[in-house]
Amino acid sequence: MRHDNHFVEELTARSEPAVGRMIALSEIEPDPKQPRQAMGDLEEIVSSVREKGVLEPILIRRRPVDDGAERDGAGEESGETPSARSSGATYRIISGERRFRAALEAGLLEIPAIELDVSEEEALEIALIENLQRKDLTPFEEAEGYRALAELHGYTHEQIAKSVGKSRVAVTESLGILQMPPRVRSAVQALGIQTKSVLLEVLKADDEDEMIRLLERVSAYGLNRDDLRREVKRSSSRKKPARRKPYVFKFRAPDRRYSLSLSFRQAVVDEQDLIEALEQILVELREQSSASAQ
């Protein structure tokens, strides 16, 4: 179903040669630690599988031998691993669970698969990157995936960007969405807002209540990023108290030979403050005149 170059295929090409083959669906199980728990709507992919079959192999690995062994201690003499006995599966999915579930729903008995010899950590890393290359992730799913690559696997923003085919700026912006307060994030999910640029603009608001107000306006009126930018600017200007202008004393001589302008830092100046300032100016001028005369 996908024919362009893919990070996972490039990764497998660097490892030992992997051979794709048909494997019974009953021998495969999903990974319980799969980064993406919600599989989304499978109707379209199920229809494609019924018509054309599974065109792209899923990636699998051997199920760990000690996984679940404590649940079933019998049968060692048969040579069957405890993990296979306890669940009936020999393999665990690394990536391709949607194809796997679609094949099940379409009534297939087997699926093309490539077995990789990788550790659990490497398998989760591949699954994360494969999921992040999907087009239907929510902004939060995308950001959480980037954070997992950074925190669990030590990726820099530059390395994440290269792995998923995005710019470093796009990765950094996505991670910024995780700064959204939980209450605001709940409102985003309730209102079904999925545009990353809109969420980034909402984050510029002054407080949680203002963020939620903006989200409600986005939902009600379909505001875009530029609309929100103007909204945030207007809201900030309304909340900021008007800056009071400094007090300026002006005097012009009756014969207009001179004028005087005296500016104060404060906005309010009483008569006594003005008199004291003028007297201090006179003192300074007299002292300068006296020093010049000497």
N, C-alpha and C positions, 0 to 999 in steps of 0.2 A: 504493500500500500504506500510505501515511501521509497523513492528511488534515488534520492540525493545522498551525498556523503553524510555520514552520521558519526558523531563522536564515539559512540559505543563500538561501531564497526572498526574505526581507526584504532581504538584501544585494543580490541581483540586481535587486530592484525599485528600488533607489537608483541603479543604474547606467543606462546607455543601454538602451532597450527591447530585450529579448532575445526571439528568436523560437524556439519549439520546433518541431522537424520530425523526420521519420523519417530516420535516417542508417544506411547499411549498416554492419554490425558490422566488416566488413573494412577500413573506413576509420578505425577507432578503435583506439587502443592504450592500455594502462594507463600511468600515469606511473611511471617507475622510482624516483622519489623519493617516492612515495606514503607518507605517515607510517605507515599500517597495512599491514604486510606479510602478516600471517596473516589470511585471509579467513573462517576459521571454517567451520562446517558450512553448506553451501548447499542441502541437500536440501529444506528447507521452502520456500525462496524459488524454487527451480527448479520445484517442484510448482505453486506459485502462478502462475508465469510461463506454464507449459504450459496452465493452466486459463483464466487471465484476461489474459495478456500482461503487459507492463511498464506499470504504471499511472502511475508517476512518472518524468518525464524525468531522465536523468542530466545532469550538467554537464560540458561539454567546452570546450576551447580549441584554437586552431590550433597544430599542432606547430611549434616553432621552426624557421625556415628553415635555420639553420646547424647544427642538431642532427644529427650523423652525416654531414655533407657530405663530410668528408674520407675517408669509406669508399667513396664512389662519385663519381668526377669526370665521368662520362659522361652525355650526354643533355640538356645545357642547351638544345639547339635545340628540344627538344620542348615547352619551356615548363613542364615538371613540376619542382617543387621537389626539391632533393637529398634532403630528409628524407622526402618521400613516396616517392621512388624506392627509398631504402635499406631501408624497412620495409614499404612498401605502405600506410601509414596517413597520413591527412591531419590527424587530430585526436588529442588526448591527453586522457584523462579527468582532470577536476578532482575530482569526487565521483560516487559511484555505481558503483564497480568491482564490488561484489557483484552488483548488478543486471545489469551488463554480462556478468559470468562466468555468471550464471544463464541469461541469454538465449542465450549460446553453447551451454551444456549442454542447453538446452531445444530447440535446433535452429532458433532464429529467425535470420532474415537481416538484420533491421534493428531499430533501437531508437529510441524517442523521446528526443531530446536537445536541450538548450539550449546554444547557443554563447555564451561570454562572451569579451569582449576584455579580458583581464587579464594581468598580468605573471606570471612564474614564481613570484615571491615571494607575490603575491596569491593565486595558485592554490593554493600550499601552505598558506597561511593558511586559505583556505576549506575545504580538505581536512581540515586539523587540526580545525577547529571542527565540521565535519560528522561526523567520526569520534567526537569527544568527546560528541556528543549521542546516540550509540548506547547501548543498555542492556546490551550483552554484553561490555563492556570489563573487563579485569582491573584491580584497583587500581593495578598498576604501569603498565599501558598508559595509564590515565587520568592518573596523576601525570606520566608522561613527556610526555604531550600538553600538560598545563598548563605544564610547565617549558619546552617548546618555544615556546609562545605568549609566555611571559614573556621568555625569553632571545633568541629569534630575531625576535620581532615587537614587543617592548617593552610587552606587556600588563601592567597591574597586576593584583593579585588581584581587585580589584573589577570590572575590565573583563572578566577571564576569566569570573567568576561570571555577569555579565550576558549574555555571549555564549553560554554553554552552559546557562543556566537553572538554575544552582545558587546556593547561598548563598556568601558570601565565606568564611565559616568552613569550609564543606565543601571549598572549593578549597584553603585553607591547610592543612587536615588532610591532604588527599590529597598535597600536596607534602611534608608531613612524612614520609610513608612512604618517600620516596627517601633518607632518612637511614639506612635499614636496611643493615647491613653485607652485603657480597656473599655471604658464607657463609650467613647467615640467609636472605637472599633466595632463594638456591638451594634451601634447605630448604622455604620457603614454596611454591615452584613444584613441588617434588617431591611434597609432601604435598597439593597441590591446594587450598590454603586461599585463599579469595577474598573474605572478609568484611573490609572496611576497618576497622571498629570493633575487630575482634579483633586485626588487625595493629598498630593504634595502641596497644592495651594491651600487646602483646608488646614493643613498643619501650621500654616503661617498665622492663623488667627490667634488672638490673645489668650483665650481660655477655652475650656471644654464646652461650656454652654454656647459660646460663639461658634465653635467648630460644628456642633450638632445643628445649630440654626442654619449654617451654611449648607450642610449636608441635606437638610430638609428642603432648602430652596433648590438645590441641584436636582433632587428627586421630583419636586413639583414643577419646576420650570425648565429643566434640561440645561442648566447653566454649564458652559464649558470653562476651560482654564482661564481664558481672558476675562470672561464675565466674573469669575470668582476673584481674580486679581483686583478688579475694580471694586468688588464688594468688600474685600478685606481692607483695601485702602480707605474706602469711605467709612467703614466701621472703626478703623483705628483713629481716623481724624475726628470722629464724633466723640470717642471716648477720651481723647487727650484734651485736657483743659486748655483753653485758648491762652497763649502766651501773652502776658501783660507787657505792654511797651514800657521802656524806661521813661522816667519823668525828665522832661527838658524845660529848663527855665530860659525864656527869651526876653531880651530887652533891647529896645532901639532908642537912641537919643532923639529928643524932640527935633533937633536940627538935622538929624539923620547923618551926622558926621561919623557915627559908629553904631554898631549893634553888638549885642552880647548873647551868646548861646551857651548854656551850662547844662550838661547832661549828667544825670545820676544813674547809678546801677539799678536802684530800686524803682518800683513803679509808683510808689506813694512817698511824697516828700512834704513835710509840714513847713510852716513859715520859719520856725526856729532853725530847722536843718538848713534852710536856704541862707539865712542870715549868717550862720556859723561858717558855711562854705565860702560865702563872699568875703567874710572877714579874714578867713585863712588865706584866701587868694591875695588880699591886700597886704597881709603880713609877709607873704612870700615875695611879693613885688617890691616892698620897701626894703627887705633884706638884700635882695639882688641889687637894688639901686644903690644902697649904702656900700655894698662890697665893690661895686664898679667905681664909685667915687674915690675910694681909698686907693 
